[in-house]
Amino acid sequence: MYWQLVGSLIYLILIKPNILYTVGVMSRYMQNPKKSHLEAVRRILKYVESTIGYGISYKEGTDCKLVGYYDVDYK
């Protein structure tokens, strides 16, 4: 069951890249998952379910600006 759930989450990374890190961590335990790992995967699934309607939409004909910021002092 753990393999199937993590496999499904790996597929979801394609459309929800914000879960990439957590799914990567969960996939480390595919050989010997514990109950706590299964509970963590279920929490990820609940998060995905609760954010299913989130996203960015662009409307044709509107002025769209993409603004980005970065920290030049980042080390």
N, CA, C, O and CB atoms as a CASP TS submission, in Angstrom:
PFRMAT TS
TARGET T0000
AUTHOR 0000-0000-0000
METHOD Language model
MODEL 1
PARENT N/A
ATOM      1  N   MET     1       0.829  -1.189   0.000  1.00  0.00           N
ATOM      2  CA  MET     1       0.000   0.000   0.000  1.00  0.00           C
ATOM      3  C   MET     1       0.875   1.254   0.000  1.00  0.00           C
ATOM      4  O   MET     1       0.577   2.219  -0.704  1.00  0.00           O
ATOM      5  CB  MET     1      -0.944  -0.003   1.211  1.00  0.00           C
ATOM      6  N   TYR     2       1.948   1.243   0.785  1.00  0.00           N
ATOM      7  CA  TYR     2       2.842   2.400   0.853  1.00  0.00           C
ATOM      8  C   TYR     2       3.440   2.687  -0.522  1.00  0.00           C
ATOM      9  O   TYR     2       3.527   3.844  -0.935  1.00  0.00           O
ATOM     10  CB  TYR     2       3.964   2.164   1.889  1.00  0.00           C
ATOM     11  N   TRP     3       3.852   1.635  -1.229  1.00  0.00           N
ATOM     12  CA  TRP     3       4.436   1.807  -2.556  1.00  0.00           C
ATOM     13  C   TRP     3       3.436   2.465  -3.506  1.00  0.00           C
ATOM     14  O   TRP     3       3.798   3.354  -4.276  1.00  0.00           O
ATOM     15  CB  TRP     3       4.893   0.452  -3.120  1.00  0.00           C
ATOM     16  N   GLN     4       2.188   2.028  -3.450  1.00  0.00           N
ATOM     17  CA  GLN     4       1.163   2.589  -4.338  1.00  0.00           C
ATOM     18  C   GLN     4       0.910   4.056  -4.042  1.00  0.00           C
ATOM     19  O   GLN     4       0.781   4.864  -4.961  1.00  0.00           O
ATOM     20  CB  GLN     4      -0.137   1.806  -4.209  1.00  0.00           C
ATOM     21  N   LEU     5       0.838   4.403  -2.764  1.00  0.00           N
ATOM     22  CA  LEU     5       0.590   5.795  -2.395  1.00  0.00           C
ATOM     23  C   LEU     5       1.748   6.694  -2.801  1.00  0.00           C
ATOM     24  O   LEU     5       1.532   7.767  -3.365  1.00  0.00           O
ATOM     25  CB  LEU     5       0.346   5.908  -0.895  1.00  0.00           C
ATOM     26  N   VAL     6       2.965   6.270  -2.523  1.00  0.00           N
ATOM     27  CA  VAL     6       4.125   7.082  -2.905  1.00  0.00           C
ATOM     28  C   VAL     6       4.237   7.156  -4.426  1.00  0.00           C
ATOM     29  O   VAL     6       4.590   8.204  -4.967  1.00  0.00           O
ATOM     30  CB  VAL     6       5.426   6.500  -2.296  1.00  0.00           C
ATOM     31  N   GLY     7       3.947   6.081  -5.106  1.00  0.00           N
ATOM     32  CA  GLY     7       3.946   6.101  -6.568  1.00  0.00           C
ATOM     33  C   GLY     7       2.942   7.092  -7.118  1.00  0.00           C
ATOM     34  O   GLY     7       3.230   7.790  -8.090  1.00  0.00           O
ATOM     35  N   SER     8       1.784   7.163  -6.520  1.00  0.00           N
ATOM     36  CA  SER     8       0.774   8.136  -6.939  1.00  0.00           C
ATOM     37  C   SER     8       1.252   9.561  -6.674  1.00  0.00           C
ATOM     38  O   SER     8       1.024  10.458  -7.485  1.00  0.00           O
ATOM     39  CB  SER     8      -0.556   7.880  -6.211  1.00  0.00           C
ATOM     40  N   LEU     9       1.911   9.764  -5.545  1.00  0.00           N
ATOM     41  CA  LEU     9       2.438  11.089  -5.236  1.00  0.00           C
ATOM     42  C   LEU     9       3.544  11.487  -6.200  1.00  0.00           C
ATOM     43  O   LEU     9       3.657  12.658  -6.562  1.00  0.00           O
ATOM     44  CB  LEU     9       2.955  11.131  -3.807  1.00  0.00           C
ATOM     45  N   ILE    10       4.359  10.530  -6.619  1.00  0.00           N
ATOM     46  CA  ILE    10       5.401  10.826  -7.601  1.00  0.00           C
ATOM     47  C   ILE    10       4.763  11.287  -8.904  1.00  0.00           C
ATOM     48  O   ILE    10       5.271  12.204  -9.549  1.00  0.00           O
ATOM     49  CB  ILE    10       6.298   9.589  -7.846  1.00  0.00           C
ATOM     50  N   TYR    11       3.674  10.673  -9.291  1.00  0.00           N
ATOM     51  CA  TYR    11       2.940  11.114 -10.470  1.00  0.00           C
ATOM     52  C   TYR    11       2.406  12.537 -10.268  1.00  0.00           C
ATOM     53  O   TYR    11       2.440  13.347 -11.195  1.00  0.00           O
ATOM     54  CB  TYR    11       1.783  10.141 -10.778  1.00  0.00           C
ATOM     55  N   LEU    12       1.919  12.840  -9.081  1.00  0.00           N
ATOM     56  CA  LEU    12       1.361  14.164  -8.803  1.00  0.00           C
ATOM     57  C   LEU    12       2.407  15.269  -8.823  1.00  0.00           C
ATOM     58  O   LEU    12       2.059  16.440  -8.975  1.00  0.00           O
ATOM     59  CB  LEU    12       0.673  14.156  -7.469  1.00  0.00           C
ATOM     60  N   ILE    13       3.666  14.924  -8.675  1.00  0.00           N
ATOM     61  CA  ILE    13       4.729  15.930  -8.730  1.00  0.00           C
ATOM     62  C   ILE    13       4.693  16.685 -10.059  1.00  0.00           C
ATOM     63  O   ILE    13       5.067  17.856 -10.120  1.00  0.00           O
ATOM     64  CB  ILE    13       6.107  15.270  -8.532  1.00  0.00           C
ATOM     65  N   LEU    14       4.249  16.024 -11.107  1.00  0.00           N
ATOM     66  CA  LEU    14       4.192  16.664 -12.421  1.00  0.00           C
ATOM     67  C   LEU    14       3.246  17.857 -12.439  1.00  0.00           C
ATOM     68  O   LEU    14       3.504  18.838 -13.137  1.00  0.00           O
ATOM     69  CB  LEU    14       3.764  15.657 -13.471  1.00  0.00           C
ATOM     70  N   ILE    15       2.164  17.789 -11.687  1.00  0.00           N
ATOM     71  CA  ILE    15       1.205  18.885 -11.686  1.00  0.00           C
ATOM     72  C   ILE    15       1.238  19.713 -10.409  1.00  0.00           C
ATOM     73  O   ILE    15       0.676  20.807 -10.370  1.00  0.00           O
ATOM     74  CB  ILE    15      -0.174  18.348 -11.893  1.00  0.00           C
ATOM     75  N   LYS    16       1.884  19.209  -9.371  1.00  0.00           N
ATOM     76  CA  LYS    16       2.022  19.934  -8.102  1.00  0.00           C
ATOM     77  C   LYS    16       3.475  19.855  -7.630  1.00  0.00           C
ATOM     78  O   LYS    16       3.796  19.083  -6.726  1.00  0.00           O
ATOM     79  CB  LYS    16       1.057  19.351  -7.015  1.00  0.00           C
ATOM     80  N   PRO    17       4.346  20.648  -8.239  1.00  0.00           N
ATOM     81  CA  PRO    17       5.768  20.551  -7.893  1.00  0.00           C
ATOM     82  C   PRO    17       6.105  21.002  -6.472  1.00  0.00           C
ATOM     83  O   PRO    17       7.221  20.769  -6.008  1.00  0.00           O
ATOM     84  CB  PRO    17       6.566  21.362  -8.856  1.00  0.00           C
ATOM     85  N   ASN    18       5.175  21.636  -5.778  1.00  0.00           N
ATOM     86  CA  ASN    18       5.447  22.083  -4.410  1.00  0.00           C
ATOM     87  C   ASN    18       5.547  20.921  -3.418  1.00  0.00           C
ATOM     88  O   ASN    18       5.971  21.129  -2.281  1.00  0.00           O
ATOM     89  CB  ASN    18       4.363  23.042  -3.960  1.00  0.00           C
ATOM     90  N   ILE    19       5.173  19.725  -3.815  1.00  0.00           N
ATOM     91  CA  ILE    19       5.297  18.572  -2.916  1.00  0.00           C
ATOM     92  C   ILE    19       6.526  17.727  -3.250  1.00  0.00           C
ATOM     93  O   ILE    19       6.694  16.631  -2.717  1.00  0.00           O
ATOM     94  CB  ILE    19       4.038  17.705  -2.990  1.00  0.00           C
ATOM     95  N   LEU    20       7.372  18.235  -4.122  1.00  0.00           N
ATOM     96  CA  LEU    20       8.527  17.470  -4.595  1.00  0.00           C
ATOM     97  C   LEU    20       9.438  17.024  -3.460  1.00  0.00           C
ATOM     98  O   LEU    20       9.798  15.849  -3.386  1.00  0.00           O
ATOM     99  CB  LEU    20       9.320  18.291  -5.583  1.00  0.00           C
ATOM    100  N   TYR    21       9.813  17.934  -2.583  1.00  0.00           N
ATOM    101  CA  TYR    21      10.749  17.585  -1.515  1.00  0.00           C
ATOM    102  C   TYR    21      10.167  16.531  -0.575  1.00  0.00           C
ATOM    103  O   TYR    21      10.826  15.540  -0.264  1.00  0.00           O
ATOM    104  CB  TYR    21      11.130  18.832  -0.722  1.00  0.00           C
ATOM    105  N   THR    22       8.936  16.746  -0.127  1.00  0.00           N
ATOM    106  CA  THR    22       8.352  15.814   0.841  1.00  0.00           C
ATOM    107  C   THR    22       8.146  14.425   0.240  1.00  0.00           C
ATOM    108  O   THR    22       8.343  13.418   0.919  1.00  0.00           O
ATOM    109  CB  THR    22       7.022  16.356   1.355  1.00  0.00           C
ATOM    110  N   VAL    23       7.753  14.373  -1.022  1.00  0.00           N
ATOM    111  CA  VAL    23       7.592  13.076  -1.674  1.00  0.00           C
ATOM    112  C   VAL    23       8.949  12.401  -1.835  1.00  0.00           C
ATOM    113  O   VAL    23       9.060  11.182  -1.704  1.00  0.00           O
ATOM    114  CB  VAL    23       6.901  13.234  -3.045  1.00  0.00           C
ATOM    115  N   GLY    24       9.978  13.192  -2.120  1.00  0.00           N
ATOM    116  CA  GLY    24      11.323  12.631  -2.214  1.00  0.00           C
ATOM    117  C   GLY    24      11.772  12.016  -0.910  1.00  0.00           C
ATOM    118  O   GLY    24      12.378  10.945  -0.896  1.00  0.00           O
ATOM    119  N   VAL    25      11.477  12.687   0.184  1.00  0.00           N
ATOM    120  CA  VAL    25      11.835  12.142   1.499  1.00  0.00           C
ATOM    121  C   VAL    25      11.059  10.856   1.764  1.00  0.00           C
ATOM    122  O   VAL    25      11.630   9.883   2.258  1.00  0.00           O
ATOM    123  CB  VAL    25      11.556  13.178   2.616  1.00  0.00           C
ATOM    124  N   MET    26       9.789  10.840   1.449  1.00  0.00           N
ATOM    125  CA  MET    26       8.976   9.641   1.687  1.00  0.00           C
ATOM    126  C   MET    26       9.411   8.478   0.805  1.00  0.00           C
ATOM    127  O   MET    26       9.296   7.319   1.205  1.00  0.00           O
ATOM    128  CB  MET    26       7.501   9.948   1.444  1.00  0.00           C
ATOM    129  N   SER    27       9.908   8.777  -0.390  1.00  0.00           N
ATOM    130  CA  SER    27      10.332   7.693  -1.283  1.00  0.00           C
ATOM    131  C   SER    27      11.612   7.017  -0.792  1.00  0.00           C
ATOM    132  O   SER    27      11.939   5.923  -1.250  1.00  0.00           O
ATOM    133  CB  SER    27      10.542   8.230  -2.698  1.00  0.00           C
ATOM    134  N   ARG    28      12.338   7.643   0.126  1.00  0.00           N
ATOM    135  CA  ARG    28      13.538   7.018   0.687  1.00  0.00           C
ATOM    136  C   ARG    28      13.213   5.778   1.523  1.00  0.00           C
ATOM    137  O   ARG    28      14.071   4.923   1.740  1.00  0.00           O
ATOM    138  CB  ARG    28      14.296   8.023   1.539  1.00  0.00           C
ATOM    139  N   TYR    29      11.984   5.692   1.980  1.00  0.00           N
ATOM    140  CA  TYR    29      11.589   4.614   2.883  1.00  0.00           C
ATOM    141  C   TYR    29      10.745   3.548   2.195  1.00  0.00           C
ATOM    142  O   TYR    29       9.971   2.848   2.847  1.00  0.00           O
ATOM    143  CB  TYR    29      10.828   5.181   4.053  1.00  0.00           C
ATOM    144  N   MET    30      10.893   3.424   0.884  1.00  0.00           N
ATOM    145  CA  MET    30      10.091   2.453   0.140  1.00  0.00           C
ATOM    146  C   MET    30      10.416   1.009   0.543  1.00  0.00           C
ATOM    147  O   MET    30       9.524   0.161   0.539  1.00  0.00           O
ATOM    148  CB  MET    30      10.313   2.635  -1.359  1.00  0.00           C
ATOM    149  N   GLN    31      11.659   0.718   0.887  1.00  0.00           N
ATOM    150  CA  GLN    31      12.037  -0.651   1.218  1.00  0.00           C
ATOM    151  C   GLN    31      11.530  -1.105   2.577  1.00  0.00           C
ATOM    152  O   GLN    31      11.179  -2.270   2.760  1.00  0.00           O
ATOM    153  CB  GLN    31      13.521  -0.786   1.175  1.00  0.00           C
ATOM    154  N   ASN    32      11.493  -0.175   3.535  1.00  0.00           N
ATOM    155  CA  ASN    32      11.113  -0.563   4.889  1.00  0.00           C
ATOM    156  C   ASN    32      10.279   0.538   5.549  1.00  0.00           C
ATOM    157  O   ASN    32      10.739   1.176   6.497  1.00  0.00           O
ATOM    158  CB  ASN    32      12.367  -0.865   5.734  1.00  0.00           C
ATOM    159  N   PRO    33       9.054   0.767   5.057  1.00  0.00           N
ATOM    160  CA  PRO    33       8.244   1.846   5.637  1.00  0.00           C
ATOM    161  C   PRO    33       7.696   1.464   7.012  1.00  0.00           C
ATOM    162  O   PRO    33       7.361   0.309   7.275  1.00  0.00           O
ATOM    163  CB  PRO    33       7.086   2.201   4.698  1.00  0.00           C
ATOM    164  N   LYS    34       7.620   2.443   7.850  1.00  0.00           N
ATOM    165  CA  LYS    34       7.045   2.268   9.186  1.00  0.00           C
ATOM    166  C   LYS    34       5.671   2.934   9.216  1.00  0.00           C
ATOM    167  O   LYS    34       5.275   3.602   8.261  1.00  0.00           O
ATOM    168  CB  LYS    34       7.983   2.868  10.292  1.00  0.00           C
ATOM    169  N   LYS    35       4.962   2.749  10.301  1.00  0.00           N
ATOM    170  CA  LYS    35       3.634   3.332  10.440  1.00  0.00           C
ATOM    171  C   LYS    35       3.695   4.854  10.352  1.00  0.00           C
ATOM    172  O   LYS    35       2.800   5.481   9.785  1.00  0.00           O
ATOM    173  CB  LYS    35       2.999   2.904  11.765  1.00  0.00           C
ATOM    174  N   SER    36       4.747   5.447  10.910  1.00  0.00           N
ATOM    175  CA  SER    36       4.884   6.911  10.870  1.00  0.00           C
ATOM    176  C   SER    36       5.055   7.419   9.439  1.00  0.00           C
ATOM    177  O   SER    36       4.607   8.520   9.119  1.00  0.00           O
ATOM    178  CB  SER    36       6.078   7.357  11.727  1.00  0.00           C
ATOM    179  N   HIS    37       5.696   6.631   8.579  1.00  0.00           N
ATOM    180  CA  HIS    37       5.861   7.027   7.188  1.00  0.00           C
ATOM    181  C   HIS    37       4.512   7.008   6.461  1.00  0.00           C
ATOM    182  O   HIS    37       4.207   7.899   5.668  1.00  0.00           O
ATOM    183  CB  HIS    37       6.867   6.099   6.482  1.00  0.00           C
ATOM    184  N   LEU    38       3.726   5.993   6.740  1.00  0.00           N
ATOM    185  CA  LEU    38       2.403   5.914   6.134  1.00  0.00           C
ATOM    186  C   LEU    38       1.527   7.077   6.591  1.00  0.00           C
ATOM    187  O   LEU    38       0.774   7.636   5.794  1.00  0.00           O
ATOM    188  CB  LEU    38       1.736   4.577   6.479  1.00  0.00           C
ATOM    189  N   GLU    39       1.617   7.437   7.845  1.00  0.00           N
ATOM    190  CA  GLU    39       0.851   8.579   8.352  1.00  0.00           C
ATOM    191  C   GLU    39       1.303   9.876   7.679  1.00  0.00           C
ATOM    192  O   GLU    39       0.476  10.736   7.376  1.00  0.00           O
ATOM    193  CB  GLU    39       1.002   8.694   9.884  1.00  0.00           C
ATOM    194  N   ALA    40       2.598  10.019   7.445  1.00  0.00           N
ATOM    195  CA  ALA    40       3.108  11.215   6.763  1.00  0.00           C
ATOM    196  C   ALA    40       2.598  11.277   5.327  1.00  0.00           C
ATOM    197  O   ALA    40       2.232  12.350   4.848  1.00  0.00           O
ATOM    198  CB  ALA    40       4.649  11.231   6.779  1.00  0.00           C
ATOM    199  N   VAL    41       2.572  10.142   4.639  1.00  0.00           N
ATOM    200  CA  VAL    41       2.052  10.105   3.269  1.00  0.00           C
ATOM    201  C   VAL    41       0.574  10.480   3.259  1.00  0.00           C
ATOM    202  O   VAL    41       0.121  11.188   2.360  1.00  0.00           O
ATOM    203  CB  VAL    41       2.257   8.704   2.642  1.00  0.00           C
ATOM    204  N   ARG    42      -0.170  10.017   4.238  1.00  0.00           N
ATOM    205  CA  ARG    42      -1.593  10.375   4.318  1.00  0.00           C
ATOM    206  C   ARG    42      -1.767  11.875   4.548  1.00  0.00           C
ATOM    207  O   ARG    42      -2.695  12.479   4.010  1.00  0.00           O
ATOM    208  CB  ARG    42      -2.285   9.585   5.447  1.00  0.00           C
ATOM    209  N   ARG    43      -0.885  12.477   5.339  1.00  0.00           N
ATOM    210  CA  ARG    43      -0.942  13.934   5.551  1.00  0.00           C
ATOM    211  C   ARG    43      -0.657  14.679   4.255  1.00  0.00           C
ATOM    212  O   ARG    43      -1.279  15.705   3.979  1.00  0.00           O
ATOM    213  CB  ARG    43       0.064  14.365   6.638  1.00  0.00           C
ATOM    214  N   ILE    44       0.278  14.173   3.460  1.00  0.00           N
ATOM    215  CA  ILE    44       0.563  14.792   2.155  1.00  0.00           C
ATOM    216  C   ILE    44      -0.661  14.701   1.262  1.00  0.00           C
ATOM    217  O   ILE    44      -1.010  15.663   0.578  1.00  0.00           O
ATOM    218  CB  ILE    44       1.778  14.113   1.470  1.00  0.00           C
ATOM    219  N   LEU    45      -1.314  13.545   1.268  1.00  0.00           N
ATOM    220  CA  LEU    45      -2.523  13.379   0.450  1.00  0.00           C
ATOM    221  C   LEU    45      -3.635  14.321   0.904  1.00  0.00           C
ATOM    222  O   LEU    45      -4.362  14.862   0.071  1.00  0.00           O
ATOM    223  CB  LEU    45      -3.013  11.925   0.511  1.00  0.00           C
ATOM    224  N   LYS    46      -3.774  14.519   2.200  1.00  0.00           N
ATOM    225  CA  LYS    46      -4.776  15.465   2.707  1.00  0.00           C
ATOM    226  C   LYS    46      -4.446  16.876   2.258  1.00  0.00           C
ATOM    227  O   LYS    46      -5.344  17.641   1.905  1.00  0.00           O
ATOM    228  CB  LYS    46      -4.858  15.405   4.244  1.00  0.00           C
ATOM    229  N   TYR    47      -3.159  17.229   2.266  1.00  0.00           N
ATOM    230  CA  TYR    47      -2.742  18.545   1.795  1.00  0.00           C
ATOM    231  C   TYR    47      -3.087  18.721   0.317  1.00  0.00           C
ATOM    232  O   TYR    47      -3.616  19.758  -0.083  1.00  0.00           O
ATOM    233  CB  TYR    47      -1.236  18.743   2.018  1.00  0.00           C
ATOM    234  N   VAL    48      -2.787  17.711  -0.483  1.00  0.00           N
ATOM    235  CA  VAL    48      -3.086  17.777  -1.920  1.00  0.00           C
ATOM    236  C   VAL    48      -4.587  17.928  -2.135  1.00  0.00           C
ATOM    237  O   VAL    48      -5.023  18.715  -2.975  1.00  0.00           O
ATOM    238  CB  VAL    48      -2.562  16.513  -2.652  1.00  0.00           C
ATOM    239  N   GLU    49      -5.368  17.180  -1.383  1.00  0.00           N
ATOM    240  CA  GLU    49      -6.821  17.266  -1.511  1.00  0.00           C
ATOM    241  C   GLU    49      -7.333  18.656  -1.136  1.00  0.00           C
ATOM    242  O   GLU    49      -8.243  19.177  -1.782  1.00  0.00           O
ATOM    243  CB  GLU    49      -7.494  16.207  -0.635  1.00  0.00           C
ATOM    244  N   SER    50      -6.757  19.255  -0.102  1.00  0.00           N
ATOM    245  CA  SER    50      -7.250  20.565   0.346  1.00  0.00           C
ATOM    246  C   SER    50      -6.791  21.704  -0.550  1.00  0.00           C
ATOM    247  O   SER    50      -7.367  22.790  -0.495  1.00  0.00           O
ATOM    248  CB  SER    50      -6.796  20.830   1.764  1.00  0.00           C
ATOM    249  N   THR    51      -5.767  21.488  -1.375  1.00  0.00           N
ATOM    250  CA  THR    51      -5.266  22.553  -2.248  1.00  0.00           C
ATOM    251  C   THR    51      -5.528  22.264  -3.715  1.00  0.00           C
ATOM    252  O   THR    51      -4.885  22.851  -4.585  1.00  0.00           O
ATOM    253  CB  THR    51      -3.782  22.752  -2.029  1.00  0.00           C
ATOM    254  N   ILE    52      -6.454  21.380  -3.999  1.00  0.00           N
ATOM    255  CA  ILE    52      -6.711  20.959  -5.375  1.00  0.00           C
ATOM    256  C   ILE    52      -7.178  22.120  -6.260  1.00  0.00           C
ATOM    257  O   ILE    52      -6.916  22.114  -7.463  1.00  0.00           O
ATOM    258  CB  ILE    52      -7.751  19.850  -5.389  1.00  0.00           C
ATOM    259  N   GLY    53      -7.852  23.096  -5.694  1.00  0.00           N
ATOM    260  CA  GLY    53      -8.360  24.207  -6.490  1.00  0.00           C
ATOM    261  C   GLY    53      -7.402  25.380  -6.599  1.00  0.00           C
ATOM    262  O   GLY    53      -7.725  26.379  -7.241  1.00  0.00           O
ATOM    263  N   TYR    54      -6.234  25.279  -5.985  1.00  0.00           N
ATOM    264  CA  TYR    54      -5.270  26.373  -6.037  1.00  0.00           C
ATOM    265  C   TYR    54      -4.525  26.348  -7.369  1.00  0.00           C
ATOM    266  O   TYR    54      -4.299  25.285  -7.948  1.00  0.00           O
ATOM    267  CB  TYR    54      -4.274  26.282  -4.858  1.00  0.00           C
ATOM    268  N   GLY    55      -4.155  27.516  -7.839  1.00  0.00           N
ATOM    269  CA  GLY    55      -3.389  27.588  -9.075  1.00  0.00           C
ATOM    270  C   GLY    55      -3.310  29.011  -9.570  1.00  0.00           C
ATOM    271  O   GLY    55      -3.778  29.940  -8.911  1.00  0.00           O
ATOM    272  N   ILE    56      -2.726  29.173 -10.710  1.00  0.00           N
ATOM    273  CA  ILE    56      -2.593  30.480 -11.346  1.00  0.00           C
ATOM    274  C   ILE    56      -3.337  30.421 -12.663  1.00  0.00           C
ATOM    275  O   ILE    56      -3.181  29.474 -13.435  1.00  0.00           O
ATOM    276  CB  ILE    56      -1.090  30.875 -11.557  1.00  0.00           C
ATOM    277  N   SER    57      -4.134  31.420 -12.913  1.00  0.00           N
ATOM    278  CA  SER    57      -4.822  31.478 -14.199  1.00  0.00           C
ATOM    279  C   SER    57      -4.485  32.798 -14.886  1.00  0.00           C
ATOM    280  O   SER    57      -4.386  33.846 -14.248  1.00  0.00           O
ATOM    281  CB  SER    57      -6.361  31.327 -14.017  1.00  0.00           C
ATOM    282  N   TYR    58      -4.315  32.720 -16.171  1.00  0.00           N
ATOM    283  CA  TYR    58      -4.008  33.889 -16.981  1.00  0.00           C
ATOM    284  C   TYR    58      -5.164  34.119 -17.933  1.00  0.00           C
ATOM    285  O   TYR    58      -5.642  33.192 -18.586  1.00  0.00           O
ATOM    286  CB  TYR    58      -2.669  33.713 -17.754  1.00  0.00           C
ATOM    287  N   LYS    59      -5.605  35.354 -18.005  1.00  0.00           N
ATOM    288  CA  LYS    59      -6.706  35.684 -18.904  1.00  0.00           C
ATOM    289  C   LYS    59      -6.157  36.366 -20.141  1.00  0.00           C
ATOM    290  O   LYS    59      -5.265  37.211 -20.063  1.00  0.00           O
ATOM    291  CB  LYS    59      -7.746  36.583 -18.202  1.00  0.00           C
ATOM    292  N   GLU    60      -6.695  35.991 -21.264  1.00  0.00           N
ATOM    293  CA  GLU    60      -6.257  36.552 -22.533  1.00  0.00           C
ATOM    294  C   GLU    60      -6.661  38.028 -22.617  1.00  0.00           C
ATOM    295  O   GLU    60      -7.769  38.410 -22.239  1.00  0.00           O
ATOM    296  CB  GLU    60      -6.854  35.752 -23.716  1.00  0.00           C
ATOM    297  N   GLY    61      -5.762  38.817 -23.106  1.00  0.00           N
ATOM    298  CA  GLY    61      -6.066  40.232 -23.325  1.00  0.00           C
ATOM    299  C   GLY    61      -5.799  41.130 -22.128  1.00  0.00           C
ATOM    300  O   GLY    61      -6.030  42.336 -22.212  1.00  0.00           O
ATOM    301  N   THR    62      -5.324  40.588 -21.027  1.00  0.00           N
ATOM    302  CA  THR    62      -5.011  41.422 -19.869  1.00  0.00           C
ATOM    303  C   THR    62      -3.501  41.630 -19.793  1.00  0.00           C
ATOM    304  O   THR    62      -2.718  40.805 -20.264  1.00  0.00           O
ATOM    305  CB  THR    62      -5.546  40.779 -18.557  1.00  0.00           C
ATOM    306  N   ASP    63      -3.116  42.737 -19.196  1.00  0.00           N
ATOM    307  CA  ASP    63      -1.701  43.029 -19.032  1.00  0.00           C
ATOM    308  C   ASP    63      -1.145  42.152 -17.924  1.00  0.00           C
ATOM    309  O   ASP    63      -1.619  42.194 -16.788  1.00  0.00           O
ATOM    310  CB  ASP    63      -1.471  44.529 -18.720  1.00  0.00           C
ATOM    311  N   CYS    64      -0.156  41.372 -18.254  1.00  0.00           N
ATOM    312  CA  CYS    64       0.403  40.432 -17.299  1.00  0.00           C
ATOM    313  C   CYS    64       1.880  40.742 -17.102  1.00  0.00           C
ATOM    314  O   CYS    64       2.650  40.781 -18.061  1.00  0.00           O
ATOM    315  CB  CYS    64       0.201  38.973 -17.772  1.00  0.00           C
ATOM    316  N   LYS    65       2.265  40.959 -15.860  1.00  0.00           N
ATOM    317  CA  LYS    65       3.667  41.202 -15.541  1.00  0.00           C
ATOM    318  C   LYS    65       4.156  40.122 -14.586  1.00  0.00           C
ATOM    319  O   LYS    65       3.482  39.782 -13.614  1.00  0.00           O
ATOM    320  CB  LYS    65       3.863  42.613 -14.924  1.00  0.00           C
ATOM    321  N   LEU    66       5.311  39.602 -14.872  1.00  0.00           N
ATOM    322  CA  LEU    66       5.932  38.638 -13.987  1.00  0.00           C
ATOM    323  C   LEU    66       7.044  39.364 -13.238  1.00  0.00           C
ATOM    324  O   LEU    66       7.984  39.871 -13.850  1.00  0.00           O
ATOM    325  CB  LEU    66       6.478  37.396 -14.775  1.00  0.00           C
ATOM    326  N   VAL    67       6.933  39.410 -11.923  1.00  0.00           N
ATOM    327  CA  VAL    67       7.908  40.111 -11.097  1.00  0.00           C
ATOM    328  C   VAL    67       8.588  39.102 -10.187  1.00  0.00           C
ATOM    329  O   VAL    67       7.925  38.277  -9.558  1.00  0.00           O
ATOM    330  CB  VAL    67       7.237  41.245 -10.270  1.00  0.00           C
ATOM    331  N   GLY    68       9.897  39.170 -10.120  1.00  0.00           N
ATOM    332  CA  GLY    68      10.644  38.270  -9.260  1.00  0.00           C
ATOM    333  C   GLY    68      11.637  39.043  -8.416  1.00  0.00           C
ATOM    334  O   GLY    68      12.123  40.100  -8.818  1.00  0.00           O
ATOM    335  N   TYR    69      11.924  38.522  -7.276  1.00  0.00           N
ATOM    336  CA  TYR    69      12.873  39.152  -6.356  1.00  0.00           C
ATOM    337  C   TYR    69      13.899  38.105  -5.936  1.00  0.00           C
ATOM    338  O   TYR    69      13.614  36.908  -5.891  1.00  0.00           O
ATOM    339  CB  TYR    69      12.142  39.758  -5.104  1.00  0.00           C
ATOM    340  N   TYR    70      15.080  38.583  -5.635  1.00  0.00           N
ATOM    341  CA  TYR    70      16.093  37.685  -5.111  1.00  0.00           C
ATOM    342  C   TYR    70      16.977  38.434  -4.125  1.00  0.00           C
ATOM    343  O   TYR    70      17.024  39.665  -4.119  1.00  0.00           O
ATOM    344  CB  TYR    70      16.935  37.082  -6.252  1.00  0.00           C
ATOM    345  N   ASP    71      17.667  37.682  -3.306  1.00  0.00           N
ATOM    346  CA  ASP    71      18.529  38.242  -2.279  1.00  0.00           C
ATOM    347  C   ASP    71      19.969  38.149  -2.781  1.00  0.00           C
ATOM    348  O   ASP    71      20.516  37.053  -2.898  1.00  0.00           O
ATOM    349  CB  ASP    71      18.348  37.494  -0.907  1.00  0.00           C
ATOM    350  N   VAL    72      20.589  39.303  -3.080  1.00  0.00           N
ATOM    351  CA  VAL    72      21.946  39.286  -3.626  1.00  0.00           C
ATOM    352  C   VAL    72      22.974  38.946  -2.549  1.00  0.00           C
ATOM    353  O   VAL    72      24.116  38.618  -2.871  1.00  0.00           O
ATOM    354  CB  VAL    72      22.280  40.638  -4.260  1.00  0.00           C
ATOM    355  N   ASP    73      22.592  39.017  -1.296  1.00  0.00           N
ATOM    356  CA  ASP    73      23.508  38.685  -0.212  1.00  0.00           C
ATOM    357  C   ASP    73      23.432  37.226   0.202  1.00  0.00           C
ATOM    358  O   ASP    73      24.096  36.814   1.153  1.00  0.00           O
ATOM    359  CB  ASP    73      23.229  39.553   0.974  1.00  0.00           C
ATOM    360  N   TYR    74      22.633  36.446  -0.501  1.00  0.00           N
ATOM    361  CA  TYR    74      22.463  35.032  -0.151  1.00  0.00           C
ATOM    362  C   TYR    74      23.790  34.302  -0.308  1.00  0.00           C
ATOM    363  O   TYR    74      24.454  34.415  -1.339  1.00  0.00           O
ATOM    364  CB  TYR    74      21.371  34.369  -1.032  1.00  0.00           C
ATOM    365  N   LYS    75      24.164  33.562   0.710  1.00  0.00           N
ATOM    366  CA  LYS    75      25.439  32.819   0.660  1.00  0.00           C
ATOM    367  C   LYS    75      25.215  31.359   0.914  1.00  0.00           C
ATOM    368  O   LYS    75      26.168  30.579   0.911  1.00  0.00           O
ATOM    369  CB  LYS    75      26.436  33.369   1.676  1.00  0.00           C
TER
END
